[in-house]
Amino acid sequence: MSNDYYNASSLISTLSKASSKFVNAALSAIAAGFEKLPGEAALKQNRVNFATDTGTANAKTMTLTHAISSYVDGAALAVKIGEANTGACTMDWGPGARSVVHVDGSAMQPGDLGAGQLHTFRYDATSNKIVLQTPVERMNLGLATITQQEADSTEIVTLVSTLGLATRAALVSLVAAGMVWPDGAVVRAGGVAYQWDSSAAIEGCIAGLKPYGQIDVRHFGSVGDCVFDDDDELVSGTNDWTAFQSAINYANSIGGGVVFVPHHWGGQGYRLGQALKAKNSVRFVAESPMTRFYTTGDAPSTPGANGVPNNNSWMFGSWTAGNYTKATAYALDSVTAGAETCTATTAGDAANFADGDVVFVRSTSTYQVGGLDRPLWGQLNVVVGTPAAGAIGLRYPLLDTGAAEIVSFSDDPSTWEDADGTDSLEQQFATRDFQVIGGWWSTEANGAMFASGGGAIDCVIAPHRITCRSGVAYGNLFAHTLFTCDVEETWKAGTELSICSHDCIVRITSAVNRADRGLSAADAAVWLDGNSRRNLVQIGTLNCGTFDHGDAVQFLSCQDNRVEIGTLYARAVTGALVRFLDASYTGTKPTMKGNSCRIGNGYGGAGTYYVQFTGNGNMGPNVCEDSRFWGAVSSGALQLNGNDGSGCTVRNVICEYGGITVANSRGFSVQGHFPDGISRSSHFDTEYAYGRFDITTTASRLLRQVAYRAASNAGITATSGSPFTITRSIPIGGLNPGDEIAFDLIVAVRAGSTSDDKTVVMKLGSTAGSGGTTVEAYTSIATTAVNIRIKGVISRVSNTSVCVTYDVSEGTTPVTAKSTDVTVSALDANALEIFFSVQPATDTLDIRGATITPRCAAAGQLAA
């Protein structure tokens, strides 16, 4: 008796003696037989015929626990696949490689043997091939394959699972090798899902596939492999601009959607070679506030092909000061503020507009800035409905009234010109209903968050952090747009809304200007100009750093804007911390009116003024209120130089240093704390006559030095040889409407005095040492003890005149009561001097008291 495990042919005869040698040999043979059997664990776990693939994708090899020397018909083996196959493949169990086929004899298709999958195979001696026994996961099968393998089945096969590939590149390889799915099948690769659509040819996506579920930049091949140094500067990274722009374009093409950008938790980010172009109805969302985006500004291969060749982060439109007046405009019937429709003068022109178009309604009256025409007012809007009979419906009520025209800002395949006439080859476009949310956006030294072009309405721009040349809210022609940013670092200018930007809200938690990129300062750190209207800017903390901006906050020929800053650090700014400016443009310029500003705490140090109004004849009501200013100023706390500033108001403003300087102005209202009172230059006599000029301040430092007091019985005498004289000089600008200088001089005549004159003289002079003009010269002839008293008030009448009201009495008897105007030289340019002189001819007179007391006007005392 013998078998593959043990040969029992040499048996011991019955009743025979067995030697130990014979018994041991038999036992060894039995043990050798058991060695040929699988172990107990392998039997219990059914792993007797199991091996792991260690070969390549299409040449699979494995090492069996119990090696075989040849293939036997029907031999079976379970295999865990290593690399997924990309086409027809072979398998070697030890005796040599054999082709692997399906049960129908067809070769393997790409992905039939997925990485990490478990499959069972049998050897077929007839075909000398290894046959796959387990069905391929259904998501990997084309319909033809399913029909062949399940021809006898009547069940409905539903393609619901997804093929899982580690990378997008692996999926690209499968498709390139001829992998085919039925329409509707879903496949996963690189962390996102695709759906097969044989007709799909989506820009940037894989041919025959379209994004499934949430649109993700990984669908379009983004890499996100940026490396940054310790200073957060870009070291290297693949340009992901094409992937990002393709994702945005696709979302727009299907009517709108969300584009998701995953965060690279290892600290990497995304490099963008160009500014991304926003598209209508798209929401662009970064997974984390700190998802990094860095724009490098690579030159496009074809001019205009990849947006403007710059390193800005975004373009929301292509409209600039140089081109937006060049677009075709259609005349409108006179428009009315508040109306929600406008009517084309030529009814047929309305056919050029469609529902959803972004349009620009603008005044036909223009003014010029830098040689370029700008409309007196302009408004971005969106067409609602289909125009009929010339009437064009609008999303928002019209801003203004008067003669107007309308321009389409929607996509236009024609090209536009820059200001210098150069064709940029960039399509005209504007954006509506777009959002960008989250992320940290950075650019190289001369890059901006946005391009200089504009034209966006109803958008939300909300990065977490930016590190750019200019801030999150910087550009032209923005309307009804929310700009928010938690941390803003800029190398030149922070916030500017210009060229008819209107109805926007800007909210920045912390903004700082950095000087480490060598860029020059801007006209202002926060700037509203170009007839921007109805915008709100709110900044928690603004630090201008070492930048010498023209001003910290500037309103320039704009209307109805509001700026609020919690804390402003502008110690290097040499202009004003807040300036309202009516520019001297050519033509009928917009009125500078309706703007207001509040600075919780503003810190200067190198500036001329804390607050400055500078006008050229077109200044309307503007307000600086509820503000506190600290630090040195070179010229004063407040300058009012707005020409007709009717309605302009400064209220509840506290200043550490300086006074109020007024020049060529009228109609201002001021209330606050200005330590140095008021100074003035020209034409102040007409300024207050046209409105109110309310001032609350402590005693003027200028008037304070005029004060004088001599106590009674102090032993002060006057003789012919040693007269008693007081000369008090009122500094330039120290006497203003409502201010008063009270004087009181008492001289005692001794008993037994002679009848010689005892003269008390009061003079006013406009130039020190001139001797002045005699106001009063009173001579007493009393011979008994008596007091002579001159008491009165000096107040300002005009730039060249003061009024002196006084009484003269001798003893208890009034001698005279007078009020007289005294002409002096211009108080704006000269000091005013008061002279009191007591010089008797022979007698000695006692000076009982002499006081000169200035008093500043109180609030409300300077009514017209």
C-alpha positions in Angstrom: 0.0 0.0 0.0 1.4 3.4 -1.0 0.3 7.0 -1.9 1.7 10.4 -2.5 2.3 10.8 1.2 3.5 7.4 2.5 4.7 4.0 1.1 3.7 1.1 3.3 5.1 -1.8 1.1 7.7 -3.0 3.7 5.5 -4.3 6.5 6.7 -6.3 9.5 5.5 -9.9 9.6 3.1 -11.0 12.4 4.9 -12.1 15.6 8.2 -10.9 14.1 10.6 -8.8 16.2 11.0 -5.2 15.0 14.3 -3.4 15.4 14.4 0.2 16.5 16.1 1.1 13.3 13.1 -0.2 11.3 10.6 1.6 13.5 12.4 4.9 13.3 12.6 4.7 9.6 8.8 4.1 9.4 8.1 7.0 11.6 10.3 9.4 9.6 8.5 8.3 6.4 5.2 9.1 8.0 6.4 12.6 9.2 7.7 13.3 5.7 4.3 12.5 4.3 2.6 15.0 6.6 5.1 17.6 5.5 3.6 17.4 2.1 0.2 18.5 3.5 -0.8 22.2 4.1 -0.7 23.5 7.6 -3.7 23.4 9.9 -4.2 27.2 9.8 -4.1 27.3 6.0 -6.7 24.5 5.8 -9.0 26.2 8.3 -8.7 29.7 6.6 -9.0 28.2 3.1 -5.7 29.7 2.0 -4.1 26.5 0.6 -4.2 27.9 -3.0 -3.6 31.6 -2.4 -0.8 33.8 -3.6 0.0 37.5 -3.9 0.8 39.1 -7.3 4.3 40.7 -7.3 4.7 41.2 -11.0 3.9 44.2 -13.2 0.5 45.5 -14.5 0.4 43.1 -17.5 2.9 40.4 -16.5 1.8 39.0 -13.2 3.9 36.6 -11.2 3.6 35.0 -7.8 5.3 32.5 -5.5 3.2 29.5 -4.3 3.7 28.2 -0.8 3.8 24.7 -2.3 5.5 25.1 -5.7 4.3 23.3 -8.7 6.5 22.1 -11.6 3.7 22.0 -14.3 0.2 23.2 -15.0 -2.6 20.6 -14.6 -6.0 20.9 -16.2 -8.4 22.5 -13.7 -5.7 23.7 -11.3 -7.1 26.7 -9.3 -5.4 29.6 -7.5 -6.7 32.7 -5.6 -4.6 35.8 -6.3 -4.5 39.2 -4.7 -3.7 41.6 -7.6 -0.8 44.0 -7.3 -0.9 46.6 -10.1 -4.2 47.1 -12.1 -3.9 45.7 -15.6 -4.0 48.2 -18.4 -4.8 45.7 -21.1 -4.2 42.0 -22.1 -2.0 40.3 -19.5 -0.2 37.1 -18.5 0.2 35.2 -15.2 3.0 32.8 -14.1 2.3 30.4 -11.2 5.8 29.0 -11.4 5.9 26.7 -14.5 5.8 29.7 -16.9 3.6 32.6 -18.1 0.2 31.9 -19.5 -2.3 34.3 -21.0 -5.2 35.3 -18.7 -8.6 35.3 -20.3 -12.3 35.6 -19.4 -14.5 32.4 -19.4 -15.5 33.4 -22.9 -11.9 33.4 -24.0 -11.7 37.2 -24.4 -8.6 39.0 -23.3 -8.5 41.1 -20.2 -9.6 44.7 -20.6 -7.9 47.7 -18.9 -8.9 47.7 -15.2 -10.5 44.2 -15.2 -7.9 43.2 -12.6 -8.0 46.2 -10.2 -5.2 46.9 -7.8 -5.7 45.2 -4.4 -8.6 43.1 -5.7 -9.0 39.3 -5.0 -9.7 37.0 -8.0 -9.8 33.2 -8.5 -8.3 31.6 -11.6 -8.2 28.0 -13.1 -5.8 26.6 -15.7 -7.5 25.3 -18.9 -5.2 22.6 -20.5 -7.2 22.7 -23.8 -6.4 26.4 -24.5 -3.2 26.4 -22.3 -4.5 29.6 -20.7 -5.4 30.8 -17.2 -9.1 31.6 -17.0 -10.6 34.3 -14.6 -13.3 32.6 -12.6 -14.6 35.5 -10.4 -16.7 38.2 -12.2 -15.1 41.5 -12.8 -16.6 44.2 -10.5 -19.6 45.5 -12.5 -18.4 49.0 -12.5 -15.4 47.9 -14.5 -17.5 46.2 -17.3 -18.8 47.5 -20.5 -22.3 46.3 -21.4 -21.0 43.9 -24.0 -18.9 42.1 -21.3 -21.8 41.8 -19.0 -24.0 40.3 -21.7 -21.4 37.7 -22.4 -20.8 36.7 -18.8 -24.4 36.8 -17.7 -26.3 35.8 -20.8 -28.3 33.3 -18.9 -29.3 35.8 -16.2 -32.5 37.7 -16.3 -31.6 40.1 -13.5 -31.3 43.9 -14.2 -27.6 44.9 -13.9 -27.3 48.4 -12.3 -24.0 50.3 -12.7 -23.8 52.0 -9.3 -20.3 51.2 -7.9 -17.2 53.1 -8.9 -13.8 52.1 -10.1 -11.3 53.3 -7.5 -8.0 54.5 -9.0 -5.4 56.1 -6.9 -4.6 58.9 -9.4 -6.2 60.8 -12.2 -3.2 59.8 -14.4 -4.1 56.2 -14.0 -7.6 56.9 -15.3 -6.2 58.9 -18.2 -4.0 55.9 -19.1 -7.0 53.6 -19.0 -9.1 55.8 -21.3 -6.1 56.3 -23.7 -5.7 52.5 -23.8 -9.4 52.1 -25.0 -11.3 51.6 -21.7 -15.0 52.1 -22.4 -17.9 52.4 -20.0 -21.6 52.6 -20.8 -23.1 56.1 -20.6 -24.0 56.9 -17.0 -21.3 54.6 -15.4 -19.4 56.2 -12.6 -15.7 56.0 -12.0 -13.5 57.4 -9.2 -9.9 58.5 -9.6 -7.7 60.8 -7.6 -10.3 61.4 -5.0 -13.1 62.6 -7.3 -15.9 60.9 -9.3 -16.5 61.0 -13.0 -19.5 59.9 -15.1 -19.1 58.4 -18.5 -20.7 60.4 -21.3 -19.6 59.3 -24.8 -20.5 62.7 -26.2 -18.6 64.7 -23.5 -15.7 66.9 -24.6 -15.3 69.2 -21.7 -12.5 71.7 -21.7 -9.7 70.4 -19.4 -11.6 67.2 -18.4 -10.9 63.6 -19.6 -12.5 62.8 -23.0 -15.8 60.9 -22.7 -16.1 61.8 -19.0 -17.7 64.6 -17.0 -17.5 65.6 -13.3 -19.9 63.6 -11.2 -21.2 65.2 -8.0 -19.5 68.3 -6.8 -17.3 70.1 -9.3 -13.7 69.8 -8.1 -10.5 71.3 -9.6 -9.0 67.8 -9.4 -11.5 66.8 -12.2 -9.5 69.0 -14.5 -6.1 67.9 -13.4 -5.0 70.3 -10.7 -1.9 69.3 -8.9 -1.4 71.6 -5.9 2.2 70.9 -5.3 3.5 74.4 -4.4 6.4 74.5 -2.0 6.9 77.7 0.1 10.0 78.8 2.1 10.0 80.0 5.7 9.0 83.5 4.5 5.9 82.1 2.8 7.5 82.9 -0.6 6.9 80.4 -3.5 9.9 78.1 -4.2 8.3 75.8 -6.9 5.0 74.5 -8.1 3.0 73.3 -11.2 0.9 75.9 -12.9 -2.8 74.9 -12.1 -4.3 77.9 -14.0 -5.7 75.7 -16.8 -7.4 73.3 -14.4 -8.9 76.1 -12.3 -10.1 78.1 -15.2 -11.6 75.0 -16.9 -13.5 74.2 -13.7 -14.9 77.7 -13.5 -15.9 77.6 -17.2 -17.6 74.2 -16.8 -19.6 75.4 -13.8 -20.7 78.4 -15.8 -21.6 76.3 -18.9 -24.1 74.2 -17.0 -25.9 77.2 -15.6 -23.9 77.7 -12.5 -22.5 75.6 -9.6 -19.9 75.3 -6.9 -16.2 74.7 -7.7 -14.5 73.1 -4.8 -10.7 73.4 -4.0 -9.4 70.8 -1.5 -6.8 71.9 1.1 -3.4 70.3 1.0 -2.8 69.6 4.7 0.9 69.1 4.2 1.3 72.8 3.7 1.4 72.8 -0.1 -0.8 75.0 -2.3 -1.7 76.0 -5.9 0.3 78.1 -8.3 -1.7 80.1 -10.9 0.2 81.5 -13.8 -2.5 84.1 -14.6 -5.4 85.9 -13.2 -8.5 83.7 -13.0 -11.5 85.0 -14.9 -14.7 85.0 -12.9 -17.9 83.7 -14.6 -21.6 84.2 -14.0 -23.4 82.2 -11.3 -20.3 80.3 -10.1 -19.3 79.9 -6.4 -15.6 79.2 -6.0 -14.9 77.7 -2.5 -11.6 76.8 -0.8 -11.8 74.0 1.7 -9.8 75.9 4.4 -9.2 79.5 5.2 -5.5 78.7 4.8 -5.6 77.0 1.4 -2.8 78.6 -0.5 -3.0 80.3 -3.9 0.0 82.0 -5.4 -0.2 83.9 -8.7 3.1 84.3 -10.7 2.0 86.2 -13.8 3.4 83.9 -16.5 3.2 85.4 -20.0 0.5 83.7 -22.1 1.4 81.7 -25.1 -1.0 83.8 -27.2 -1.7 87.4 -26.2 -5.1 87.6 -24.5 -5.5 83.8 -24.4 -5.1 83.3 -20.7 -6.6 86.5 -19.4 -4.5 89.6 -19.1 -0.8 88.7 -18.8 -0.3 89.8 -15.2 0.1 88.3 -11.8 -3.2 89.4 -10.4 -5.3 86.8 -8.7 -8.7 87.5 -10.3 -10.3 89.4 -13.1 -14.0 90.3 -12.7 -14.3 92.2 -15.9 -12.2 93.9 -18.6 -13.5 97.4 -18.3 -11.1 100.2 -17.4 -10.9 104.0 -17.5 -9.3 103.6 -20.9 -12.0 101.5 -22.7 -15.4 101.6 -21.0 -16.4 104.8 -22.9 -15.4 103.1 -26.2 -18.1 100.5 -26.2 -21.2 101.0 -28.3 -23.8 103.1 -26.5 -27.5 103.3 -27.3 -29.5 106.4 -26.5 -32.2 106.3 -23.9 -35.2 108.5 -23.3 -34.6 110.7 -20.2 -34.3 108.4 -17.2 -35.8 109.0 -13.7 -34.1 108.0 -10.5 -35.9 105.1 -8.8 -37.4 103.8 -12.1 -36.8 100.0 -12.7 -37.0 100.3 -16.5 -35.4 102.5 -19.2 -36.5 103.0 -22.7 -34.3 103.0 -25.8 -34.9 106.1 -27.9 -34.8 103.9 -31.0 -37.0 101.0 -30.0 -35.1 98.5 -32.1 -31.9 99.1 -30.1 -33.5 97.2 -27.2 -33.0 94.0 -29.2 -29.3 94.2 -28.4 -30.0 93.3 -24.8 -31.2 90.0 -23.3 -32.3 88.7 -19.9 -29.3 88.4 -17.6 -27.0 90.9 -19.5 -24.8 93.1 -17.5 -25.3 96.7 -18.6 -23.9 100.1 -17.8 -26.4 103.0 -17.7 -24.6 106.3 -17.8 -25.1 110.1 -18.1 -24.4 111.7 -21.4 -22.8 114.6 -19.6 -19.1 114.0 -19.1 -16.0 115.4 -17.5 -12.3 114.6 -18.1 -9.7 113.0 -15.9 -6.2 112.7 -17.5 -7.7 113.4 -20.9 -10.2 110.6 -20.7 -14.0 111.2 -20.7 -16.0 110.0 -17.7 -19.7 110.1 -17.3 -21.1 112.5 -14.7 -22.8 109.4 -13.2 -22.9 105.7 -14.1 -24.6 102.6 -12.8 -24.0 98.9 -13.4 -27.2 96.9 -13.7 -28.7 93.6 -15.0 -31.4 93.2 -17.6 -34.5 91.5 -16.4 -36.8 89.8 -18.9 -37.0 90.3 -22.6 -37.0 93.9 -23.8 -40.2 94.8 -25.6 -41.2 98.0 -27.4 -37.9 99.5 -26.5 -38.4 99.1 -22.8 -35.6 97.4 -20.9 -36.3 96.0 -17.4 -33.6 96.4 -14.8 -32.7 94.5 -11.6 -32.1 97.7 -9.6 -33.8 101.1 -9.6 -31.9 103.8 -11.5 -29.5 106.0 -9.5 -30.1 109.3 -11.1 -32.2 111.4 -13.4 -31.5 113.0 -16.8 -30.2 112.3 -20.3 -28.6 108.9 -20.4 -27.4 106.0 -22.6 -26.9 102.3 -22.1 -24.0 100.0 -22.9 -23.9 96.1 -22.8 -21.1 94.8 -20.6 -21.9 91.1 -21.4 -19.4 88.8 -23.1 -18.4 90.1 -26.5 -16.0 88.2 -28.8 -14.7 91.5 -30.2 -11.6 93.0 -28.8 -11.1 96.2 -26.9 -8.3 98.8 -26.7 -6.3 100.0 -23.9 -6.1 103.7 -23.1 -3.2 104.1 -25.5 -5.0 102.5 -28.3 -3.1 99.2 -28.1 -5.3 96.2 -28.9 -5.0 93.9 -25.9 -6.8 91.0 -27.7 -8.8 90.4 -24.6 -12.6 89.8 -24.8 -14.9 92.3 -23.3 -16.7 90.8 -20.3 -18.3 91.5 -17.0 -19.4 89.2 -14.2 -22.6 88.9 -12.2 -23.5 86.6 -9.3 -20.0 85.2 -8.7 -18.5 84.3 -5.3 -15.0 83.4 -4.2 -14.8 82.1 -0.6 -11.9 81.4 1.6 -8.2 80.7 1.1 -4.9 82.7 1.3 -4.2 84.5 -1.9 -0.7 85.7 -2.7 1.0 87.3 -5.7 4.5 88.4 -6.6 5.6 91.9 -5.9 3.5 93.8 -8.5 0.4 91.6 -8.3 -3.0 92.6 -7.1 -6.0 90.7 -5.7 -7.9 92.0 -8.8 -6.8 93.3 -12.1 -7.3 96.9 -12.9 -10.2 96.1 -15.1 -13.6 95.8 -13.6 -17.3 95.2 -14.2 -18.8 93.0 -11.5 -22.3 93.1 -9.9 -23.9 91.1 -7.2 -20.7 89.3 -6.3 -19.1 88.1 -3.0 -15.3 88.4 -2.7 -14.4 86.8 0.6 -10.9 85.4 0.9 -9.6 84.7 4.4 -6.2 86.4 3.8 -4.4 88.2 0.9 -0.8 89.2 0.4 -0.8 91.3 -2.7 0.2 94.7 -4.1 -3.3 96.1 -3.5 -6.3 95.1 -1.4 -9.3 92.9 -1.7 -11.6 95.9 -2.6 -9.5 97.5 -5.4 -10.9 98.3 -8.8 -13.3 100.0 -11.1 -17.0 99.5 -11.8 -18.1 97.2 -9.0 -21.7 97.3 -7.9 -23.7 95.6 -5.1 -20.7 93.5 -4.2 -19.5 92.3 -0.8 -15.8 92.4 -0.2 -14.6 90.8 3.1 -11.2 89.7 4.3 -9.8 88.8 7.7 -6.2 89.6 7.1 -5.0 91.9 4.3 -1.3 92.6 3.6 -0.6 95.0 0.8 2.6 96.5 -0.7 1.2 99.7 -2.1 -2.5 100.5 -1.8 -5.2 98.9 0.3 -8.8 99.9 -0.7 -9.9 101.8 -3.7 -13.4 101.9 -5.3 -13.3 104.0 -8.4 -15.0 104.9 -11.7 -18.7 104.7 -10.7 -18.3 101.8 -8.3 -21.5 101.9 -6.2 -23.5 100.1 -3.5 -20.6 97.9 -2.3 -19.7 96.8 1.2 -16.1 96.3 2.3 -15.4 94.7 5.6 -11.7 94.0 6.6 -10.7 92.9 10.0 -7.0 93.7 9.9 -5.1 95.5 7.1 -1.5 96.4 7.0 0.8 98.1 4.4 4.2 96.4 4.0 7.1 98.3 2.6 9.4 95.3 2.0 8.7 95.0 -1.7 10.1 98.4 -2.7 6.8 99.8 -4.2 6.0 103.5 -3.8 3.2 104.7 -1.6 -0.3 105.4 -3.0 -2.4 108.5 -3.1 -4.2 107.1 0.0 -4.5 103.9 1.9 -8.3 104.0 1.6 -9.5 105.8 -1.5 -12.9 106.5 -2.8 -12.9 108.4 -6.1 -14.1 108.6 -9.6 -17.7 109.3 -8.6 -18.0 106.2 -6.6 -21.3 106.2 -4.7 -23.1 104.7 -1.8 -20.3 102.4 -0.7 -19.6 101.3 2.9 -16.0 100.6 4.0 -15.4 99.1 7.5 -11.9 98.2 8.7 -11.1 97.0 12.2 -7.4 98.0 12.2 -5.5 99.7 9.4 -1.8 100.1 9.8 -0.1 102.2 7.1 3.3 101.1 8.3 6.2 103.2 7.0 4.3 104.2 3.9 4.1 107.9 3.2 0.7 107.8 1.5 -0.7 111.1 0.3 -3.4 110.7 2.9 -4.6 107.8 5.0 -8.3 108.1 4.0 -9.3 110.2 1.0 -12.7 111.0 -0.5 -12.2 112.4 -4.0 -15.1 113.7 -6.1 -17.4 110.9 -4.9 -20.8 110.8 -3.3 -22.6 109.2 -0.3 -19.8 106.9 0.8 -19.1 105.9 4.4 -15.7 104.9 5.9 -15.4 103.5 9.4 -12.0 102.5 10.9 -11.6 101.3 14.4 -7.9 102.0 14.8 -5.8 103.8 12.2 -2.0 103.9 12.5 -0.6 106.4 10.0 2.5 107.8 11.6 4.4 108.1 8.3 1.6 109.7 6.3 2.5 113.3 5.5 -0.9 114.4 4.3 -4.1 114.2 6.3 -5.4 111.3 8.2 -8.8 112.0 6.6 -9.2 114.3 3.6 -12.3 115.4 1.7 -11.2 116.6 -1.8 -13.1 118.2 -4.6 -10.7 117.8 -7.6 -10.3 120.4 -10.3 -11.4 118.2 -13.2 -12.3 119.5 -16.6 -16.0 119.8 -17.5 -19.1 119.3 -15.4 -17.7 117.3 -12.6 -19.6 115.3 -10.0 -20.5 117.1 -6.7 -18.3 116.0 -3.8 -21.0 115.4 -1.2 -22.8 113.1 1.2 -19.6 111.3 2.4 -18.9 110.6 6.0 -16.0 109.2 8.1 -15.5 107.9 11.6 -12.1 107.0 13.0 -12.2 105.5 16.5 -8.6 106.2 17.2 -6.3 107.8 14.6 -2.6 108.0 15.2 -0.5 110.5 13.1 2.9 111.9 13.6 4.2 113.3 10.3 1.0 114.6 8.8 -0.1 118.2 8.1 -3.7 117.8 9.5 -5.8 115.2 11.2 -8.8 116.2 9.0 -8.8 118.4 5.9 -11.4 119.7 3.6 -10.0 120.9 0.2 -12.4 122.2 -2.4 -12.5 123.8 -5.8 -16.0 125.2 -5.7 -18.0 122.0 -5.8 -18.0 120.7 -2.2 -21.3 119.6 -0.7 -22.2 118.3 2.7 -19.6 115.9 4.1 -19.1 114.8 7.7 -16.2 113.7 9.9 -17.7 112.5 13.2 -17.1 110.6 16.5 -13.4 110.5 15.9 -10.2 110.7 18.1 -6.9 111.8 16.7 -3.5 111.6 18.4 0.1 112.4 17.5 1.9 115.5 16.2 0.6 117.5 13.2 2.7 120.1 11.3 -0.1 122.5 10.3 -3.1 122.0 12.5 -5.8 119.7 13.7 -8.4 120.7 11.1 -8.3 122.6 7.8 -11.4 124.0 6.3 -10.6 125.0 2.7 -13.6 123.8 0.8 -14.8 127.1 -0.7 -18.5 126.7 -0.3 -18.6 124.0 2.3 -22.3 124.5 3.1 -23.4 121.6 5.3 -19.9 120.2 5.9 -19.7 119.2 9.5 -17.1 118.1 12.0 -18.7 116.9 15.2 -17.6 115.2 18.3 -14.0 115.2 17.2 -11.2 115.2 19.8 -7.7 116.2 18.8 -4.5 116.0 20.8 -2.8 118.8 19.1 -3.4 121.7 16.8 -6.2 124.1 16.0 -8.6 125.0 13.2 -7.3 126.7 10.1 -9.9 128.3 7.8 -9.2 129.6 4.3 -11.5 130.6 1.5 -14.4 128.8 3.1 -17.9 129.3 4.4 -20.7 127.2 5.7 -18.9 124.7 8.0 -20.1 123.5 11.3 -17.5 122.4 13.8 -17.8 120.9 17.3 -15.1 119.2 19.2 -11.8 119.7 21.1 -9.2 121.7 19.2 -6.5 122.9 21.7 -5.1 125.8 19.6 -8.5 127.3 18.7 -8.9 128.9 15.3 -6.5 130.5 12.8 -7.4 131.8 9.4 -6.1 133.2 6.2 -8.3 135.2 3.8 -12.0 136.2 3.5 -13.0 134.9 6.9 -15.4 137.8 7.3 -17.8 136.3 4.8 -17.3 132.7 5.8 -19.4 132.6 8.9 -22.1 134.8 7.5 -23.6 132.1 5.3 -24.1 129.4 8.0 -23.1 128.3 11.4 -19.6 127.9 12.8 -20.1 126.2 16.1 -16.9 125.6 18.1 -16.4 124.0 21.4 -12.8 124.2 22.7 -10.7 125.0 25.7 -9.2 128.5 26.0 -7.2 129.2 22.9 -3.5 128.8 23.4 -3.2 131.8 21.1 -5.4 134.0 23.2 -4.1 132.7 26.5 -0.9 134.6 26.1 -2.9 137.9 26.0 -4.1 137.5 29.6 -2.7 140.0 32.2 -3.5 140.7 35.8 -2.0 143.2 38.3 -3.3 143.0 41.9 -4.7 146.0 43.7 -2.4 147.8 46.2 0.6 146.1 44.7 2.7 149.3 44.9 2.5 149.9 41.2 2.7 153.6 40.5 2.9 155.9 37.5 4.9 159.1 37.2 5.9 161.4 34.5 9.3 159.9 34.4 8.1 156.3 34.9 4.8 155.7 33.2 2.7 152.6 33.7 2.3 150.8 30.4 0.7 147.5 29.3 1.3 146.2 25.8 -0.4 142.9 25.0 0.0 141.4 21.5 -2.8 139.2 20.1 -1.1 136.6 17.8 -2.2 136.2 14.2 -5.4 134.2 14.1 -5.9 134.7 17.8 -9.1 136.7 17.6 -12.1 135.1 15.8 -15.8 135.7 15.7 -17.2 135.2 19.1 -13.9 135.7 20.9 -13.7 138.6 23.4 -10.9 140.4 25.2 -12.1 142.0 28.4 -10.0 144.8 29.9 -10.4 146.7 33.2 -7.9 149.4 34.4 -8.3 151.2 37.7 -6.1 154.2 38.6 -6.1 156.0 42.0 -5.8 159.8 42.2 -4.2 160.8 45.5 -5.6 163.6 47.8 -4.0 166.9 47.3 -3.1 166.3 43.7 -2.5 169.3 41.5 -4.8 170.2 38.7 -2.3 168.9 36.2 -3.5 166.3 33.8 -3.7 162.7 34.9 -4.1 161.0 31.6 -5.0 157.3 30.9 -4.6 156.3 27.3 -5.9 153.2 25.5 -4.6 152.4 21.9 -5.0 149.6 19.4 -2.4 148.8 16.9 -2.2 146.2 14.1 1.6 146.0 14.1 3.9 145.6 17.0 5.6 148.9 18.0 3.6 151.1 15.7 2.0 153.0 18.5 -1.5 152.2 17.1 -4.7 154.1 17.0 -5.9 156.0 20.1 -9.2 154.6 21.3 -9.6 156.7 24.4 -7.4 159.3 26.2 -9.1 160.4 29.4 -7.6 163.2 31.6 -8.7 163.7 35.2 -8.5 167.1 36.9 -9.6 165.8 40.3 -7.8 167.1 43.3 -9.2 164.7 45.8 -8.8 161.0 46.2 -10.8 159.2 43.5 -10.5 156.2 41.2 -10.5 156.5 37.4 -11.7 153.3 35.6 -11.8 152.2 32.0 -13.6 148.9 31.4 -14.7 147.2 28.3 -14.5 144.5 25.6 -12.7 144.1 22.3 -14.4 141.8 19.7 -13.8 141.0 16.1 -15.9 142.7 13.4 -14.1 141.7 10.3 -10.8 140.8 8.8 -9.8 144.5 9.1 -11.9 145.8 12.0 -12.5 145.3 15.7 -15.2 146.8 17.9 -14.2 148.3 21.3 -17.1 148.8 23.7 -16.1 150.5 27.0 -17.1 152.8 29.9 -15.1 155.5 31.6 -15.9 156.5 35.2 -14.4 158.7 37.8 -15.3 157.7 41.3 -19.0 156.7 41.3 -19.8 159.0 38.4 -19.9 157.6 34.9 -18.1 159.9 32.5 -18.8 158.2 29.2 -20.0 155.0 27.6 -18.7 154.4 24.1 -18.7 151.8 21.3 -16.4 152.3 18.4 -15.1 150.3 15.5 -11.3 150.6 15.0 -9.8 149.9 11.6 -6.7 147.7 11.7 -4.6 146.0 9.0 -5.5 142.5 8.0 -5.7 140.3 11.1 -4.9 137.3 8.9 -1.4 138.6 8.4 -0.6 140.8 11.4 -0.8 140.7 15.2 -3.1 143.1 17.0 -1.7 145.1 19.9 -3.5 146.6 22.9 -1.8 149.6 24.7 -2.7 151.0 28.1 -0.6 153.9 29.2 -0.8 156.0 32.5 1.5 159.0 32.5 0.6 162.0 34.6 2.4 165.3 34.1 3.6 165.9 37.7 1.5 163.7 40.0 2.1 160.2 41.1 -0.8 157.9 40.4 -1.4 154.5 42.0 -2.4 151.6 39.8 -5.1 149.9 41.8 -5.9 147.1 39.3 -5.1 146.1 35.7 -6.6 143.0 34.0 -6.8 141.8 30.5 -8.8 138.6 30.1 -9.4 136.7 26.8 -12.4 134.5 26.4 -13.0 132.0 23.5 -16.4 131.6 21.9 -18.6 128.8 23.2 -20.6 126.4 21.1 -23.6 128.0 19.4 -22.3 131.6 19.8 -21.3 132.1 16.2 -24.6 132.2 14.5 -24.9 134.1 11.3 
